[in-house]
């Protein structure tokens, strides 16, 4: 006979690991660099913030 323990609900660490935060940071960084290279002068900072939220 096998001894089984009851399942625990997933913790917030499991959820954070599932979100793949390093990949999300890299995507946001790439988007910001693309915005900076797309126009000859600096885009408005509020536009950059709202576009990356």
Residue, then its C-alpha position, 0 to 999 in steps of 0.5 A: x500500500x502506498x502512503x499518499x499525502x494531501x495536495x497543497x495549494x500552489x504557493x505564490x512562488x510557483x505562480x511567479x515561476x510560471x510567469x517566467x519573469x526573465x522572459x517578460x523583462x527581456x520582452x519589455x527591454x526589447x520593446x523599449x529599444x525598438x521604440x527608441x530606434x524607430x523615431x529620430x528623437x526621443x519619444x514621450x516618456x509617458x507614451x513609452x510607459x503606457x505602451x509597456x504596461 
